[in-house]
Amino acid sequence: ANGLLFSGGYDCVIKVWDVGKRLCLHSLPGHTQAVTCLVGCEFPRKESDLPRAVDGRNTSPGFCSCSEDGTVRVWDAETVSCK
């Protein structure tokens, strides 16, 4: 994402940073143990967009997080909320 950095660690929180301003924009709780992986992805805006989402149209940015607690969470990067 434009100028954004996503981080996660032993504090169990995902943080969204504005790199240029060196500022934490969001702290996202959701895991009960260390966050071990973050990966960016795109999602269909709505279920009916699924066939067109394959070629990159009608998608919204998102990311997935994994944790030592054994969970995977799916996040909407536009609303910065868990799906």
N, C-alpha and C positions, 0 to 999 in steps of 0.2 A: 504494500500500500504506500502511497505517496508520502515519504518522509516519516513513516511510522515503523516502529520496532516493537515486536511482541516478545516478552520474556516470561519465563516461569522457573521456579526453583523450589528449594526446600521449605519456603514459607507457605507453600500450597496455594499461592496466588499467582494469577496471570496478570502481567502489567502491560499496558499499551503506552508506548513512549512517543513523544514528538521529538525526533532526533535533532532537528534544527534548533528548537527551543530548549532542548535538554530538560524536558518536563514530562512527568508521568501524568497522562491524561485520564487513565482508568486503572483501577485495581479490581480484578474480577475473582471473587472467591468461588469455590465450587468443588474443589478437591479437598480431601482430608489428609492426604500425604503428598509428598513431593511431586511436582509437575516435571515429567521426564521428557516430554516430546510436544512440540507444536508444529503443525503443518497447515499451510494455506490451501484453500480450495474454493470452488465456486458451487453455488447451489441454484437450482431452478427457482425463479421468483414465486411460482405457484406450480402445483402438480401438473396442470395442463401444459406447462412450458417444458416439461421433461424431454420430449423428443427434440425440441429446438435448442435445449440447453447444451446438447452434445457439441454443437459447433460454436459455443461461446455466446450466443445471443440469449437474451432474457434471463441472465444469471445475476446473482448478487454475491459479493465477496463474503467469505467466511473462513473459519479455521477450526481445526480439531485439536483438542488437548488430551494427553494421556498422563496417567499418574500411577505412582506406586500403589495407590489404593485399589487398582484394578479397574478403574473406570476410564471411559473415553467420553468426552463431552464435545458437542458440536455447537459452535458459536456463530452468530450472525455478526459480521464485522461492521455492518452499517448501523445496527441498533446497539451493538456491543452487549448482546444478551445471549444467554444459552438457549438453544432451540429445543 
